[in-house]
């Protein structure tokens, strides 16, 4: 167990944020505060290309936000720090990847959804059970209809049921599902594919995608065009990548 319920490290261009609050990695206010600090540290580390969010133990990715923090005197701060963590992953200047090998419920499910990509074991399960105890997940209600589509969002939020990794893939909650016995190797390949890219180009690509969210097609196109022309093509990596393609060689990125 991590003393703070979360730990992080950096190696090979990957920043790993690990939920480590046994037995089921509940997101207490303190854990989320430390997680936000860790996320900021990884974002500010110039050697980090990709941020991975994973969990220690084999019982749960995360069973969600601590019910004990839903008290009148704690609730406002609990909601704010949870939103800061999830939206921080969603809006991060670096690609974020959830690696999910067990259950992700409530806030744990929302945390997965807010990462750019998610690789899941076929033994993982997902759900938003809040409706069964008379409340609803604010972030899920706000974001899931656009993220997952209205019908998938309604099914997830209104039934309160738990869903298999295959169902989560169908809903658009995860990017890919692999057999549990192959998970570690598959995760290494999945993250490794991203690390081989230019960190700067990935950041600008994500920036262009985020600028287009919620906009009309024409507005999204203008936003992407502006990032491409004004920022991307001014980088050494864009020019190196194009030149390497012409010369039929692997690019040598100048930025992380």
N, C-alpha and C positions, 0 to 999 in steps of 0.2 A: 504493500500500500504506500502511495505517496503521502508524505506528511500533509500536503495541501489538497489532496484529493485529485490532483492533476499534475502532470509533469510534461516537460518538453525537452527536445534535443534536436540537434542539427547534424546531418551527415550526408555527404554526397549530393548537395543541392536540395535535400528534402528536410523540411521542418516538421517534426512530428509532435502533435499535441495529443497526449494520452490521458483519457479519463481513467482515474484509478482511485475510486472511492467504494471499496467493497461493502456489501456483497453484490450490489446491482448498479453501482455507479450512479447513485442518485445525485441530481444536480442541486445541491444546497446553495444558498446565497454565497457562502464563502468559496465553494468550489467554482462557481461561475465567475466570481471576482478574480480568482487566480487564473482561470481560463482566459478571461479577457486580457489580463496582463501578459500571459504567455502568447496569445495571438498577436498582440502589439509587438512583442519582442521578435517574433518570427517575421512579421511584416517588415520590420525595420532592419532585419539582418540582410545585408547585401548578398550573402552567399546562398540564400534560400530562393529557390525557383518555384517550389510547390509546397503547399501546406496540407499535411495529412492529419485527419482527426480520427483516432482509433481508441480502443478501450482495452484495459487490462482485465484479465479474468475471462471465464468462459460462460458465465451465467447471463450477462447482459451487456449490450453496448451502453445503454442507459435506460433505466426505468422511469426517467423523467424528473421533473422538478419536485423537490421535497414538499410533501403535503403540509408539513409542520411550518413551512414558510408562508402558507396562505392565511396568515393572521392579519387583522386590520392594521397593526402597527408595522408589519413587515411587507405586506403585499405590494405596495407601490414600488419599493426598492427591488423586490424580487422580480416583478414584471419588467422593470427598467433594465436590470442587469442581464436578464434572460434575453431581452430584445437586443441589447448591445452585443451580446455574444453571437446570437444567430445572425443578425443583420451585419455584424462585423465579418462573418464568414461569407455571407452573400455578397457584400460590397467590397471585400478585400481586393487589394491591388495585385494579388497573386492567386493563381488557381487553387481551389480548395477541394479536397477529396476525402470523403468519408469511407472508411473501411469497416464494414459491419459484419460481425460473425455471430451475433446472438440477438436477443430481442431489443428493439428500439421502440419504446412506448412513450406516449405523451410528449414531453419536451425533448426526449431523446429522438423521437421520430421527426419532430420539427427541426432539430439540429441537423439531422441527415439531409432533410429537404433543402436546407439553406446552404449546403455545400454545393459547389458547381457540379460535382460528379460523385457517384456513390457506387462502390463495388460491394456486393453482398454475397455471403455464403448462402447456399441453398437451405441451411438450417436457421437462418435469421428470420425473425418475425417483426412485424411493424403494426402500429395501431395508435389511435387517438381515443383512449377510453373515457375522456373527460365527460362526455354526454351522459354516461351511466351514473355519474355522481352529481349531476345537476349543474354542470358548468360547461364552458366550451373553451378550446384553446385559441386565444386571441390571435397569435401570430399565424396559426394554421388557417383560421377563418379569413384573415386578411390576405394571405398569400397563396393558399392552395388552389383557389379557383383559377387564377392565372397560370400558376405553375403546372398544375396537373390536369386542368380542364374542369368544367363545372360538375360533370357527372362523377368523375373519380373523386373529386374533393368532397362532394356531398356524401358519397358512399363511405368514405373514410371518416368524415367528421360526424355524420348523423347516426351511423350504426354503433360506433364505439367498439367494433369488433377488431380482433387481431387478424393480420393477413400474412400469408406466406411471402417469401422472397419473390416467387414467381408472380404473385398478385401485385406486389410492389413494383415489379418491372412493368407489368401491364398498365399500372396506374401512372407510371412515369416518375415514381418516387426514387427509384434507383436506376443506375445506368446499365448495370450488367450483373448477372448472377453466375456464380461458379460453384462447383462441388466443394463441400467443406474440406475434404481431404486435399484439395488442390489450391485452397485459398491463399496460403502464404506465398506460394510461387506465383500464383496469378496476380496477387497484389503487387509483388515486386516488379513483375512485367508491366502491369498497368501504370504504376507510378513511374517506372523507368522510361516508358514511352514519352511521358511528359517532360522528364528531366533532360531528355536529349534535345529538346527544343530550346530556343533562346528565351530566357526568362523575361527579358524586356519586351519581346514581340508577344509573348503570351499575355503579359500585363496590359499591353495596348489593345490586344484583341478583346480581352475581357472588358476593358474600359469602353470600347466601342459597342459591345453587346449590352452593357448596362445602360449606356446612354439611350439605346433604342427601346428599352423596356417601357411598355405602356404607351408608346408613341404610334402614330400612323405609319404605314409602310414608307411613305415619302419622307417623313420626319426621321425615321430610323435610318433610311438610306443616306440622308444628308449628314446625320451625325457620324455614321461610319465613314463616309467619304472624307469628312473633315479630319478625323483621327488619322486616316490612311495618308492623306496628302500632307497635312501640316505636321504630323508627329512621326508616324511610322517610317515614311520614306526619307526622313532626315536622320535616321539611325544608321550606324555602321552595320548592324546585324541584318537589316533588310537588304542592303546592298551586297553584303557578304553572301547571304542566302541565295540571292538571284544569280550572282556571279558563280557560286559553287555549282548551281544547277547547270549553268551553261558549260562549265568546265568538267562536269560529270565527276565531282568529288564531294566529300562530306564537308559541310560548312564548319568553319572554326569561329564560333561565336565570340564576340568581343565583350558582350555583357553577360551577366549570369542568367 
